[in-house]
Amino acid sequence: MSRGLDARRGRLFLWEIHRVFDTIAIAGATGAVGTIICQMLAERKFPFKHIKFLASGRSAGKPIRFAGREYTIEELTPDAFNGVD
C-alpha cells in the first residue's frame, strides 16, 4: 500500500490519501500518450475499482494488458464515459 509519497521525486500524491475512484477511463489507450498514462497509473498504483480502456473503432474489442490483468478495449464514444469518475 502506498503512503502517498513518491520516494523518487519526494512528491505527495493527494489521490493516494483521500479516495479510491470507482471507475476511471483512459482515452486513447492504445496510442503513445495513452500507453504512457497506463504505465504511470500502474507504477504509482493509482487507486480505482474499475478501469475502462477507450480507443478508436479499429482497436475496440482487442485485448490490452494492464497491471497483470487483461482487459478489452472499448470504442471511444461520448457514451463510453457514462459512469466514469
Phi, psi and omega in degrees: 000136182281149179262002180090010180233128176271104186299330181291328185242351179068026181256146177268132178251110187299328182297334182284346182259321194267320187198165172250128180282140180290302182224129175239162179225145175248108177278134182072036187301333182267354180276179183298312181290318179300322178297317179293318178300316178300317179298316181295317179298319180292314181299321184267003178052051180302129187278121177207158175265321181225150179224141177241135176253118185245140180202184181296166178302331179295327182268342183303136180092346179278155179279152174220138179262137178211126177051043176081005179237160177253134180235166177252131179287136177254154178290137180282104177226164177303323180290342181296341181269000177299129179083003179270138180289000000 
